[in-house]
């Protein structure tokens, strides 16, 4: 038997938990004001699309706004998809 699960609209998870190669819509960017501004300047904005390219030791390389950006797991945990 094959079970298909759908992500409910109200379910969010941190970027650090998504599968590699799967595009995700950014739902919320958390953290302190300074952290949110930093991530926003890198292109992590609500409604934008982010795709994890690779993950090594908790650090991630992601595609966001046609750019590749490296972020640590602590930052990835603040980006909810």
N, C-alpha and C positions, 0 to 999 in steps of 0.2 A: 504494500500500500504506500502510495506517495502522498506525503503531506506538503501542502503549499502554504507557507505563511506569508501574510501581507503585513507590511509595516503600517500601523495605524497612524493617522494624521497627528495624533497627540504624542506619539512615541518619538523620543529623541535619544541619540546616543553620541558620545564624544567621537571626534574624528579619529582618535587613536584606536577605535574598535572596528572601523569599517574595513571591508575587503579591498585588496589591491586591485586597481583597474576598474572599480565600480564608481561611476559618477554619483555624487551626492549633492543635494541642495543644502546650503548653509542655513540653518534655522535660527541660530542664536550665537552670539559671540559674548562670552562671559569674562570674568576677571575684573581687575581694577580698571579705572578709566584709562590710565597710562597704557596698560596691556591691550585694552580694546582698541585704542587709537593706533598702537603699533601694528596690530594684526590687520586693522582696517587699511592702513597704508600699504601693507603687503598684498592687499586684494581680498582679504577675508571679510566679505560684507554679507549681511543677511539677504537671502534670495540668490546669491551667487552660487556657481557650481564649483565643486572641488573634487579632484580625483587623486587618490593615493597612487603614486608611481612605484615606490618601494619603501620598505621599512627595514632598518638595520639597527639592532640594539635599542629599540624604542624611538630612535630618531626617524623622521619621515621625510621623504621627498614627495611633494604634491604638485599637481598642476592646478593653478588658480589664475584666472584672467589671462590665459595664454602664456603664462610664465611658470617656470619650475622654481619652487621655493623649498628650502630645507627648514624644518622646524623640529624642536624637541618634543618629547612626549608631554611635558608639562604644558606647553602651548597648545598642543593637539587636544588635550583634555578640556581646554576652555572653548573649543570650537564644537558646537553641537550641530549635528546633521539629522 
